[in-house]
Amino acid sequence: MKKKNYIILDLISFADLSLLIKIRKLSFFLLLGITILHTNSIYSIGSKSFSTYDKSIPNNSFIKDGEKLDLAEQSDTYIIQNFKLNGTITDSNGQPLPGANILEKGTNNGVVSDFNGNYSIELTTSSAVIVVSYIGFTSQEISVNNQSSINVILSEDASNLDEVVIVGYGSQKRKDVTGSVSSVSIGEIEDVSTSRIDQAIIGKVAGMQIIPSTGEPGADPIIRIRGVGSISASPNPLFVVDGFPIGSIETLNPNDIESIDVLKDASATAIYGSRGANGVIIITTKRGKVGESTITFSNYFGWQNVEKTPKMMNAMQQAQYHFDGLRNRNLDEGNDISGPPANWRRSVPTDVLDVLEGRNTYDVDVLDVVLQTAPQSQYQLSATGGSENVRYAISGEYLNQEGLVLNSNFDRYSFRANLDAKLSDKITAKINLNPTYSDKNALRTTGNQGTGILGSAMATHNYYPLLDENGEYFEFIGLGAIANFRNPLAVANEYKNNQKNFRFLGNIELKYEIINGFNLKVMAGSSILNNRRMTFIPQLPVFFNNPPEGSDDTFSSLNWITETTLDYNKSFGKHSIAGLIGYTTQKERGHLNFLESNQFSNNLVQTLSAVGGQITNGTSEIYEWSLLSYLARLNYNYDSKYYLTGSIRTDGSSRFGKNKKYGVFPSVALSWRLSQEEFFKKVDFVNELKLRTSYGETGNNNIGNYQQFATIDYLIYPLGGNSIGGYGPERLSNPNLTWEKQQSINIGMDASFFDNRLSLTIDYFRSRNKDLLLNVNIPSITGFSNSLQNIGEVENKGWEFLFSTVNLNGQFKWTTNFNISTSKNKVVKLGPEGDPIFSGTNVTMIGQPIGMFYGLIADGIFLNQAELDKGPIYNPGANDESRLGDIRFKDVSGPDGVPDGIVNSFDNTIMGSPYPDFYYGMTNNFNYKNFNLSVSFQGVKGNQIYLNSRGAGNSTRSRVRGYASLFNYWKSEADPGDGVTPRPNDAPTGGVRVASSRYLDTGSYLRINNITLGYSLPKEVVQKINLKSVRFYINAVNPFLITDNTAFNPDVSNLSDPLRPGNESNDYPLAKSINFGTNISF
């Protein structure tokens, strides 16, 4: 046999021998002798292969250098390698898997794949069987059958027990996690064409509801993790990007993201203390890997359209509706209608008669004019690679997204550089740099016909052209009730609202290995924001010739953070321990300036320099807040069976009173892996079974700044017939103002069955939010009417279920992920008197969820005189009392708390809920050779939304356009229409304009939110053109929606007021899009 040289590095561990042997080019026999002397294993390491032999050798056996060893006598496992096999290891998308293990079955002969997934192994026989494995993927056994080349495609392992999960200030293997943590990898969302990462993960995380309540380009969706628990403080989760806590991820490029981990229970979030009550979303961006450089160009382009448009009345229907509304009002008032309608007491306008009598045949839906097909595109160039000492991941992105509304758009330019450096044997460094610039033109869309373009477009009748015969904007002046409407086409073309935002996010981390397993980390970072918004409305006849008006709004802030942590990880036999202690500080300083003027001399110069210092409104504000924290965590497990996790964090915040500045937030969690018990291993079909439970306390400090202080304001006082200005107190101080606290428990189970073909996660959670902030009425002798105090309490509980299945696992693979969740909140305490909080059509009261819909309960309509005589009548004896064809309401109560036969304000009650009974999501992935197909859907069930726009159109007095569903209305006892739609009326009779369940619409829906079909060119084709990989895909976003909702979007939630959830107000519609994408690596 030919003599070989062998290299052995660090073969003998410190734990066993406290000895390190480094030998460079020794003879096999000397190497073998040294290894036998100290261990029970023999290692043979060649240039690309290794072999291991287990032997029992007496401790006093020595092999002298140069002495011959009879291998036939000592070992029958030494391998004579004589058959060579090579190939490539890739995932189901054709991406190479570097570091995959290829082992000859029945031996310890194996190799690992290189950076490009290539491998070469020498086998003992051409009939050998190889075992191919890779962390996070299902292993495969393949018979060689005399083949010299075998390419292997590995599929992701549904169990993912060794998957690394990012938790607060560290990471753990999935099997070791004791808290409730959900993860999304970039592989699940990489082909979803969207400008925001949070929109890409809609429906993919159990317990997290993402509400895309507006389709405006670049706008934040609403994110709720495990429901709502606060009345006045922000319910938004905390985002942490590469260790830096931030408030919004609008500027983050989805293609830069490697993984997303969602921390849900207190065991996982308590390490973030006063910011953990609403959950934590940890985003990890891509980093470089050791190996040759890879340059990747990716792009997609596509077109967006409105996902769903409300069905509105056409010109003839609207004219008839208004005509009948005026006719009914004249009849109710006893006016004569025998003459021409233009001469009635309540006369019919000429424009309505022109349509009914055929003089005006114009009929164009205004929504079709102001909404458009909107193109979008994204281009990205990235480079990754590095050596053992320096690794890098660099990317640049340009995104252009036109809005669905005319003249609205969003452009983003982003750059990211992530660097990893090994400065010495003990010191490593990480640097993350992410500057981003965005430019957005965003017209005001949400609101009624006087404030938003969509409200104006919804309200404007089809029979009014938006341009007159001369090509000028049509003016509504002189058209009665709509004379104050603003021409929506003019608003879209002439209003200016431009926002330019720059953000720099960067941090650096140094890690020093004090001794093996004991590390010191120091991180420092900053976030710099500079935003500017400029608006301008010109002076035009269509805008009633009001003087030009404009504003200039600037905001800048510097947020910096420092963190110092010590972590220790060690295993002693069956015991494993991991500890962490740390100290962190964070501070933000911001400066806001707002200037406004209506003294512009003309429409040409649209900056405030043109007003000559005549500022009509302005404000300037400087704010600061700071946070000082100490934290600690301890993880212990015995034999990978029994786990204990404890953490504690102390936060000191500048936002609270001097007596309550510090809060302590502890947590403890236990878990038990029953599947590792000997008695359970006999259950063959169970691969993993783990029980978890946790308790913890977190907080919410999102209450704004300076709420604990007494403040003064500039006030106007009447004195001697004159108005005198001066400074006066605005509110009282409260030195006891403190955190909103959340105490929560979680009970969970993780299980997998049938060789990990079925995985199941179940969680039950229950939390109680205490010390909620509310304005409490105080005696008027103080000079104030109320004071902000910690007095509220809300309970929240729910279930989460996650099912993952591998349905087919051959050459054709099919996997499914399904989750379904529910959460219910209930107000337990509400101020010293427990008085309800009324907010428009919503109420918050003890025993009910926050912000329930409140009003009269509609119970059909009065179809005939007999039903009207039976009642109950709305406001009997008043001008607006119920009549035939009006809404019939339920008689719920009276002054004495019992029904009294009439309907008035005493009958207002809970009429609906903005919260779903449950919400769910499902993704099906199909893979066949180089093709992959992904289909995702999500939905909610059981909630309602309040259609403010429908309420406005239900009475013809407002003269706004109505929903098409209103046209099948009651006309007479002989012609009752659909039997549920009330008659039109130009007067507010029968409670038609009061808040009632008549204007509630379903919020339930099922949306297919993503379909992606991809194809990767075969590797042999790609190599011929000197590339690493080429992939094409077509992607449909929100292609199908199933719902009975009649508005633009069933995903509705009020952004600014947590006490008024579920209120619709002509919200910006969501987009559906078709996109084509390419990824090329070289």
N, C-alpha and C positions, 0 to 999 in steps of 0.2 A: 504493500500500500504506500502511495506517495506521501512523504512527510509534509505536514502542514504547520503553519504558524498560527497561534491562537492569541486573542487579546481578551483579557478579563479586566473589567472595571467595576469597582464597588460591588463585588459579588457577595461579600460577607457583611452582613448588617451589623451596625453598632449594637443593636439590642441583644444579639446573640453572643458576639465575641468582643465587642468594643475594639474592633480591629479593622483597619482598612488596608487592603492589599491592592496595589496597583502594579501590574506586571505588563510589560510591553513585549512581545515576541519571545516567549519561552517555548521550550519543547513541550509537546503534548504530555509526556510522561511526568515532567516536573510539575506542570500545571495540574494534572490529575492528582498527583500525590498531595499537593498543598490543599486542594479542594476536599479530598477525602479526609485529610487530617482534621479539618475544622467543621465540616458539614456532612450531612447525609445526602448531599446532592452533588452530582458531577455536571458541570456546565461545559459544553463545547460551543465556542462562538466563532463562526467563520465570518467572512466579509458580509454575507447576506443571509446567514441562517444560524440557528441555534439548536442545540439538543441538550436534554437534561436526563440524568439517570439517578434513580433513587436506589441506594445500597445501604446495607448495614455493615459498617466497617468497625472493627475493634478500635478503641481509642488509642491503643498503644501501637497501632500499625503505622509505619513510616516508609516512605518511598524516597530514596536518595536520588539526587540529581544524576542522570545518566543511567540509572538502573532500569532494566526492562520490566515491563508489566505485561503479563500474559492476559490479554483482553478476553480471549476465549474462556479463560478460567474465571476472571473477575466479573465479566459482564457479558450478557448475551444480547444487549440492547444497543451496542454501538452500531451506528448506521453507516453503511457504505452507500453513498448517494450516487445513483446512476441513471435517473430519469428526470429530465428537466421539463417543467411546466411553467407557462407564463400567461398573463392576461391582465384584465383591468377590473377593478371593483368600483361600481357606481351606485347611486341611489336610484329611485324610481323615476326621477326627472333627468337622469343622465349625467348628474353631477358627480365628479370623482370623489372617492372617500379615502383621503390620505390617512395612514395609520391603521387600516383594517388588518386584522389578524388572519393569516392563512396557515392552518395547521394540518399536518398529515394525521388522519385519525388512527388511534392506537399507538401513536408515538409522541414524542415531544419535539419533533422536527417541525419548525415553523418559521415564517417570515412575516414582515409587515409591508403594506403597500406604501409607495412613495407619495410625493405631493400630488401627483397626477392620477393616483389610484392604481398605478401599475405595480405588478409583482412578478417575481420569478423565484421558483422553488425547485430544489432537487429532491425527488422522491425515490423511494426504494424500489418501486415497481410501477409499471404503467397501468396497473389495475387498482391503484390506491384510491382511497376516499379522502377528500380534503374537507375540512370544516372552516367556513369563512364566517367571521364575526366582527361586529363593530358596535361600539356603545350606542344604545338607543335604537338599534336595528335587530331584526330577527335573524338569528344565525341560520346558515344553510349547510347541509351536507351534500356533496356532489361527487359522484363516481367519475374518475378520470377516463376510464375506458380507452386508454391508449391515445387520448387527445393531447396534443402538445400545447394547445392554447384554449383557455376557458375564460370568458368574460362573465362576471357575476353581477347581478342586480339585487341589492339588498332592500328589503322593505322595512319601514319603521316599526319598531316593537311597540305594540299597544300598551305593554305594561310600563315601560320607561322607568323602571325602578332605579336605574343608575343615572337618570336624567338629572342634570344639575339645575337646581332651582335657586334663583336669586332672592334672598330674604334681606331684611334690613341690616345693613352693615356686614354682609357676608353672603355665603352660599351654602347649600346643603344638597345632598342627594335626595331624590324624591322619596325614597324609602325611609329616610331619616326625618322627614318633616312631620312635626307634631301639630302644626296649625293648619288652618284652612287657606290654601294657596292654590290658585289656578294659573296655568301658564299657556301662552300662545307663542309658538315659534314662527320665525319668518317664513318657513316653508309652507305654513298654512295660509299666508296672506300675500305672498310675494307677487302674485299675478293680479291682484285686485287693483284696478286703476282708480286711485283716489288720491286727493291731495292731503288727506289726514289719516294718521294711523288709527285714531279712535273710531273712525267710520269703517275701517277695514275689519275691525274685530267685533262688529255688531252681531250679537247672537251667538258668540263663540265662548263666552265665559258664564258659567252658572252663577246666578246671584248678582250679575252686573247688567243693569239696564241702560243702554245707550239710546237716547232719544234724539234723532236728527230733526229737531223741531223746525229747522229752517234750512232751505237749500241754498242760502246765500253763499257765494264762494268764500272760502276761508273762515266761515263762521264756526264757533264752538258748538258742538252738540251738548246736550245735557247728559251727565253721567251720574248714575245713582248705584252705589254698591250696597246691597241689602236694604234698599228702601230709604225712607226718610225718618230722621229722628230729631230734627230741630225745627223750631218755629221761626226764629229770626236770624240765626247765624247761617252762614253759607253751608249748604249740604254737599259741596263739591269735594271729590277725593283729592289727596295729595299726589302729585306727580313727582317722581324722582328719576332724573335722567343721568345715568352714569355717576350716581352718587350725589347729584345736585338737585335739591328740592325746588321746583318751579310751579307756577300757577297755571300756565297754559302751554299746550304743545302745538299751537297753530303753526309755528314756524319750523316744526320738525319734519324732515324729509322721511317718508315711510321707508324708502329704500336703504336708509342708513341703519335701520333697526335690526338687531339680531334676535331679540326675544323680549317678551312682555310677561311680567309676573304680577298677578293681582293678589294682594294681601287682604284678607277679608275678616278674619276673626281677631279678637284682642290679643291672642298669643302671638300672632304675626305682626300686628300693627302697634302694640303697646311700646315697642322700641322707638316709635316716632312720637310718643307722648301726646302732647296737646294738639297734634295735627293728624292723629290717627283714627279719630272717631268715624270718619266717612270712608275709611278704606284708603289703601295706598296702592298706586300703580307704579311699578318699577320698570323702567325702560332701559335696556342695555343695547348699546349700539355696536356695530361690527368692529372687530379688531383684526389686525394683521396676523398671519400665520407664517411659521417658518417654511421656507421653500422659495421657489422661483416666483418672480413677480407675475401677477395676473392683472391684466387691464380689461375692464368690462365696460362696454357701452350698452346702455339700455334706454329704450324710449317707448312711449305709447302715444297714440293720437286717436281721437274719437269725437263723437258728437253727443250732446246732451239734449234731451227734450223733457218737457214737464211730465212727471210721472202720472199725475192725475189732475184733471181740471174740473171744477164744479160745473154741473149742468145748470145753465141759467136760462131764463125765459128769452124767447126771441122777440123781435120788435112787435109783432101782432099780439102775442100773448101778454107782453108787458103793458101795451096800450089798453088791451081789454081789461086787464087786472086793475089798472088805475081808473078806468072808466067805471067799473063796477064798484070800486071802493068809494068813489065820489057819489055814485048813485045810492049806495047803501047809507052813506052819511046823510044825504038829503032826506031819505025815507025815515031814518031814525029821528031826525029833527022835525019831521012833519012838513018839509018843504015841498012845493009843487014841482014835479018833474015832467009835466005834460008838454012843456015847450022845448025848444032846442036846447041841447045840453050846454051850449055856450052861455045860455041865459039863466041856467039854474042858480039857485041861491048859492050853492057850492058848485061853481061853474067848472066845466071840463076844459082844460087848457087846449089851445089851438093845436099844439104839437101832437097831443094825444089824438085829437079828432083827425088830423092830417093822416095819421097812420091808419086809423080805423076806416076812413073813407077813401083810402087809396091815393091820396095826393103825395104821400111820402112812402116810397117803397124801399128806402135804404135800410139794410139789415145786416150789420157787420158786428160780430162779437168783439168788444173792445179788448178782451183778454188776448184775442188772436193778434191784435196790433202791438201790444206792449210786451208780449212774450215771444221768445225766439228760439230757434235751434242754435245751440251754443257749442262751438268747437272747444276742445281742450287738448293739450299736449304736454308731455313732460320729456325732458332729455337729461340723462345723467351719464357721467363718465367717472369711473372709479378705478383705483389701483390698490392692490394689496400684495403683501409679501414681506420678506425680511429674512434676516439671519437669526442665529441663536441669540445674538446680542441686541439687535434692533429689529423691531417689526413695525409695520405701518399699515394703515387703512386710510386712504384719502379719497374724497368724492366731491364732485361739484354737480349742482342740479339747477335746471331752469324749468319752471312750471308756468304755463299760461292757461288760464281757465276763464272763459267767457261766462257771464251770468245768464240765467234764463230770462231776466228782465233786461230790456234794451239798455245799452250803455252802462252795464255793470260788469266788472271783470276783476280778476285777481292774478297778479304776477308775483312769482317768488324766485329769488336767487339765493341759493344756499351753498355753503362750503363746509366740509368737515374734514378734520385731520385728527386721527387717533394714533398716537405713537406709544410704543412700549420699548423700554430700554433696560438692558442689564448693565448697570454701572459697575458692578463688581460681583464677587461671588455671593455677597450678602445683601446688596442694595439693588433694587429695581425701581423704575419710575414709569408712570403713566401720564400722558399729556393728552387732553381732549380740548379741541378748539372748534367752535361752531358759530361763525358769523352768518347772519341771515338778513336779507332785505326783502321787504314785500311792498307792493304798490297796489292799492285796491280802490276801485270806484264803486261805491255802494250807495245807491239811492235808498231813501227811506221807503220801505215797502210795507211793513206791518202797521196796522192801525186802520182808522175809519177813512171815509172818503175825503176828509179834510186834511189828513196828516200823512197818508201813505199812498204810493202809486197803485198798489194792488187794490186797496180799498176804493180808490177813485175809479179804477177800471171795473171792479165788481159792481159799483153803483151806477155807472153811466149806462144809459139805455142804448140799445143797438141802433135805434133810429136817429141818433145824432152822429154825423160824420165828425171825425176829429180834425179834418182839414176842410175848409170851405172851398167854394168854386175857384177862388183865387190862389189856392195853395197856402193860405194863412191858417193859423190855428183857430179852430172853431171856438167861439166864446159862449158860455152858458148864461151870460148876463141877460136878464129879462125872462128867464125860464122858471119863474116861481121858486119852488123849494130847492131846486138844484142850482140856483143862480150862483151859489158860493162854491160849487164844485170846481176843482181845478182840472183842466184838460189833461188826462193822463199821458197822452203823447207829448204834450209840451213839457210836462214834468220830467219825463224820461230823457228828452233831448236837451232841456235847458238848465235843469238843476245840476249843480256841481257839488259832489261830496267825495273828496279824494283823501285817502289815508295812506301815509307812507310810514312804515315801521322798520326800525333797525334793531336787531338784538344780537349781542355778542354773549355767548355762553362758553365759558372755559374753566377748566380746573386741572390741577396737577396733583399727583399722588406719589409719595415716596414710601417705599416699603423696605424696612430693614429687618433681616432675619437675625435676631439676637442669638438664639440657639435653635437647633432643629425643632420646629413646631411652635416657636415663640416669636411673634412678629410685632413690630411697631410700625404703624401706618400714620402718615400725616398727609392730610388733604387740604388744599386751599383752592377756592374758586370764586368766580364772580359772574354776575349776569348784568349786562348793561343794556338798558332800553332807551331808545329815542324815537318817539312817535309824534307825528304831526297830522292833524286833520284840518282841511280847509273846505269851507262851503261857500256857495254863492248862488243867489236867486236873482236873475236880472229883472229889470223893469220892462214889462211887456203888457200889452192890452189884455192878453189872455190871463194874466195874473193880476187883473184889476188895476193895472198901472201903479201898483204899490212901489215905493222907492226901492232901488236895489238894496239887498241886504246880504251880508256875508259874515263869516266868523273865521278865526284862526285859533286853533286849539293845539297846544303842545304839551307833551308829557315826557319827562325823562326820569330815570331812576338808576340807582346803583345798588345792587344786592350782592353782598359778599358773605362767604361762609368759610369757616375753618373747622376741621375735625382732626382729633388725635385719638387713635385707638390702639389698644394692646390686645392681641388675640393669641390664644394658646390652644393647640390641638395635639392630643396625645392618646395613644392606645396602650393599655397594659393588659395583655392577655385578652380576656373577654370584655374588658372595660374600656370604654372610649369616652373622652371628655373634651369639650370645646368650651372655652371661656372667652368673654369679650368685656372690656371696660373701655369707656371713652368719654370724651369731653368735646362739646361742639358749641360754636357761637355763630350767630347769623344776624345780620343787620341790613336794613334797607332804608334808603333815603330817596325820596321822590319830590319832584317839583312839577306843578301843574299851573299852566297859564291859559286862560280863556278870554278872548277878546271878541266883541261883536259890535257891528255898526249897521245902521240903515241910512247912512249919510253919504253913500257913494254918489259921485256926480254923474256917472254914466255906467254903461255896461262893459266898457272896454277894459278898464283897469280893475282887476278883481282882487287886489290885495288891499290890506288895511292902510297902506301908505297913501291911498287915494282919498281917504276921508279927512285928512288934515287934522288928525287928533281928535275927531268927534266920535269917540267911542261911546256907544249907547248902553253897553253892558260889558262887564268884565269881572274876572276874579283871578286871584293868584293864591296858590296854596303850596306850602312845604310841609312834608310829613316825614316822620321817622318811626320805625319800630325795630325792636331787637329781641333776640331770643338767646338765652343762655341755658345749656343743658348738660346733664351728666347721665350716663347710661351704662348699663351692665346687663350681660346675658350669660347664662350657663346652660350648656347642653350636655346631657349624660345619657349613654345607653349601655346596656349590658347584653352582650352577645347578640347584638342586632335584634333583640326581642323586646326589651323594656326600655322606654324612652321617657326622659324627664327634661323639660325645658322651663326655665324661669328667667324673667327679665324685669327690669325696673328702669324707669327714666324719671328724672326730675327736671322740669322745665321752669324757667323763670322768664316771664314775658312782660314787656313794657306796656302791654295793652290793658293790664288789670290794676285794680286798686292797690294802694301801698300795703294794705293788710292781707292781700291775697295774691301776691305776685307769683308765688311758687306753687306748683302742683306736682304730685307724685303719682306715677302711673305704673303699677305693677301688673304682672301676668304670670300664670303658671299653666303648663300643659303636660298631659300624660298621654302616652300611646303604647299599645301592646300589639306586636305582630304575632298573632296566633299561628299563622302559617309556618313560623319557625320553630314552634314547639314540636317535640318528638311525637306526641300523641296525635298531632294534627297532620303530620306528614303522610299519614296513611290515607288521607282524603285526597285521592289522586287528581280529582277534577278541580281542586282549589290550588291556584298557584300563589296567591297572595291574599292575606286577610289581616287588616290592621284596624284596630279601634282607637279612636282619638277623643279626648275631651280637653277643654280649656276654659279658663276663667281669666278675665283681665279687665283693666280699667284704662280708658283712653280719654282724650279731651278734644274740644273744638275751640280754637281761638280765633276763628274767622268772624270777628265781630266789628272790624274796623278799628281805627285808631282814636285814642283820646276819649273814649266813651266814659272813662272813670272820672274825668275832670269836669269841673264847672266851666262853662264857656260863656263868652260875651259875643254880642253881635251888634251891628249898626242898625238902630231902629229909628222909626219916624214917630214922633209924639205930637199930638194936637195941643197947641198952647196959644191961647189968646186969639183963636181964629187962624193961626198960622201953623204950618207943619215944620217942626223943629227936629233936626236929626241929632242923634247922640248914641253913645254906647250903653248897652244895658245887659243884664244877665240873660242867658238863653236857656241854661239848664243847670240843675244842681249837680254837685259832685257826689261820687259814691266810692269811698275808699275800700268798700268790701266787694266791689264788682270782681267776679272771678270766672273761672273756666266753666264752660258747659262740660259736664262729665258723663261718660258712658260706661256703665258696668254691663258686661256681657258674658254669656256662656255659649259654648259651642260643643256639640256632640257629633262625631262623624265616624264614617267607616270608609275604608278603601279596600277594594277587593278585585281580584281578577281570577278568571276561571278558564278551563278548557285550553290549556297551553296559551294563556293570555289572549284567547280569541274574544273574550268578553271581559270588560273592565267596568267597574261600578264605583262611584263615589256618592255618598249620601251625607248631607250635613243638616243638622237642626240648630238654629241659633235663636237666642232670645237676649234682648238688650233693654236696658232702662237708661234713658238719657235724663240726667238730673241737672238742676241749677240752670234751666233754660232761661234765656234773657227775654224779659218782657217789660213793656212800659206799664207801670202800675199807677193808678190814680192816687193822688195824694191831696191832702187838705189845701184848699185855695189860699189859706192864710200864709202859706209858704211863698206865694207869688207865682207858683207853677202848677200846672194841671197834672203832670205825671213825672215819673222818674224810672229810669232803666234799672231793673233789679233781677237777681237770679231767683226765680220763683216757679218756673214751669217744670213739667215732668212728662215724658212721653215714653211709652213702651213699644217695642218693635220686635216682631218674631216672624219666623218663616222657615221654609224648607228649600233645599237645593238637591237636585238629582242630576248626575252626569253618567251617561252610558256611552261606552266606546266598544265597537265590535269590529272584528276582522271577519267579514262575511265570506270572502274568497281570498285565497292566499297563494295561488299558483301563478302561472304566467300572466293571467288576468287577475288583478287584485282589486278588491272592493272593500273599503272601510267606511264606517259610519260613526259620527259623534253626535250625540243628542243630549241636550240639557233642558231642564224645566225647573223653574223657581217660583216661589211665592214669598211675599213679605207683607205684613199687615202692621200698621202703626195705630196706636190708640193714645189719646191725651189722657193722662192720669191726674195732672194737677195744672191749674191755670190761674195763678194769682191768688191773693188772699180771699177774694170773694168768689172765685170760680166763674166769673162772668164770661160768656162767649165773646169771641172776637169776630165781628162781621166785616167782611171785605168784599164788597160788590156782590157777586152771585155765590160767594163761598162763605163758610162759617167754620170756625175752629172752636170746639166745645168739649168739655170733659166727657169721656166715654166714647168719643168718636175719633176717627182719623183726622189728621190736620187738613183743613181746607176742603171739607166736603161741600158739595153743591147744595144750595139752600134757596128755597122758593116754594111756589105753589105746585101741587101735583096735578098735571093735566090728565083728564079722564075722558077723552074723546071730545065731541062737540054736541051741542043741542040740535038734534036732527029734526025735531018736530015740536009742535006746541005742547004736546003732552009731556015731553021730557023737560021743556022749559018750565012748565007749571010745577013739575016735581022738584026742580032745583038740584043742588043749591045755586043760588044766584050770586054773582059777583057784585058787590057794592049795591044792593037793591035800593032803589029810590034816587040814586045819583045819576048824573048824565052818562057815566060810563058803565051803567049796569048791564048785565048780560042780556042778549037778545038771541033770536033764532040764528043758528049758524055760528055762534060764538063758541069759544072754548068752554068746556065744562070742567071745573076744578073740584077736587075732593075737599069736602068739609072735614078738616082734621081736628080743629079745636075752636074754642071761643074764649071770651074774657075769663071764664071760670075754668078753662082747661078741658072742657068737653065740647063736642060738636054742637053748633047752635043754628044750623040750617042756612047760614050765609057764609060767603067767602070774602075774607079780607086779610089784613096783615097777620091776624092771629093764626091763620092757616098755613103760614110759611113753615116749612119743615125740611128735614134732610130729603133731598130728591134724587141724589145720585152720587157716584163716587168717581174721582179722577184716577183712582188706583186700580190696576188690573187684578183679577183673581190670580192669574199666573202669567208668566212670560217664558218664552222658549226659543230654542234655536237648534238647527240641525245642519250638518255638513256631510255630504257623501263624496268620497274621493274614489275615482276609478283610474287604474293604471294598466296599460297594455303595451308592452314593448316600449317604444319611444313616445307614446301618446299618454296624456293624462287629462282627465275631465273632473272638474270639481263643481258641485251644485250645493248652494247654501240657501237656507231660508230661515226666517225668524218671524216672531209675531207676539201679540198680546191678546188676552181674552178677559172681558168682563168689565172694562172701564168705560166711562163716558167722557165726552168733551162738550163744552158749552159753546154753541155757535152764536157769538155776538152778531155776526154778519147776517144770520138768518133772522134774528130778532128785529134788526133794522128794516129788513125787507118785508116783514110780515104785515106791516101797516103801510098803506099807500100814502099816508101823510108825509112820510119822509121822502117820497118820490124816488127812492133808490130801486135799482133793479132787483128782482127777486129770484130765488132758486126756482128751477123748473118744476120741482116737486110741489110748489105752492099753487100751481095753476089748476090742479084738479080739485078745486075748492067747492064748498057748499054754495049753491045758487038759490035753491028753494027746497021745500019739503019734497017736491017731486023730482028734483035734480040735486041730490046731496053730494055729488062728486064722489070722492073715494070714501066718504063717511068719517074721515078723521081730520081733514084739512079745513080750518075755519074760513069763513067768508072774508074777503078783503073789506077794509073800512078805512076811510080817510080820517076817522076819529078813533081815539084809543079806547074803544068800548070793549067791555067784556074781559078786561085784563090782558088784552093782546100785547101790550108793551111792558108788562111786568115780568120779572124773572120767574120762569116756570120750567117744568120738565118738558114743555112743548119744544124748547130750544136745545134740549140735550140731544146729542148725536152719539152713535156708538163709536168707541175708540178701538174696538176689536179689529184685528186684521191679520192676514197671513201674507207676508212679502217674500218672494224669491229675490234675495238681495244680491246674489252673485252666481253667475255661470261662467266658468272658464274652461276653454279647451286649448291645450298646449301640445306642441310637438317639438322634440329635440332631434336634431340631425344625428344620424349614427356616427359613432366616434371615428370609424374608418373614413367616412366622408369628410368629417371636420379636419382630420389630420392631413388629408390631401391638400387642403387649402390653408394649411399652417395656422389653424385656429385651435383653441381648446374646447370650445363648446358654442353651439348656435341653437337658440330656442326661439320659436314663434308662438304667439298665443292670441286668441280672440277672447274678449271678456265683455260680458253684459252685466251691468250694475242696475239693480232694481228693475229687471225687465217685466215682472208680473206682480200685481197687487190684487188681493182678494179682500174686499171689505164692503160693508153697507154704508160706510161713512160718506157723507155728501160734500164735504169741504175739500180744500186742496190736499190736506195732509192729516191722516189720523194720528200721527205722532205730534201731539200738541202739549206744550207745558209752558207756563208763563216764566220767562227768564228772570224777571226783575223782582217778583214778589212770591216768596215761598208760601204765602197764605192764600194765593189764588192759582193753584195748579189747574191745568186742563182747560184754560180759557183760550179760545180761538179768536183771532182778530185779523183776518185776511193775511195769514202768515205766508211767507215766501215759500213757494212750492218746492218739493223735492224733485231731483232730477233722476231720470233713467238715462242710461247711456250705453253705447256700443263702442268698444275700443279695440285697437289692434296694437300689439306690442312685440318687441324684439329684444333679445338679450344675446350679446355676442362677447365672448371672452377670448383673449389672445395673449 
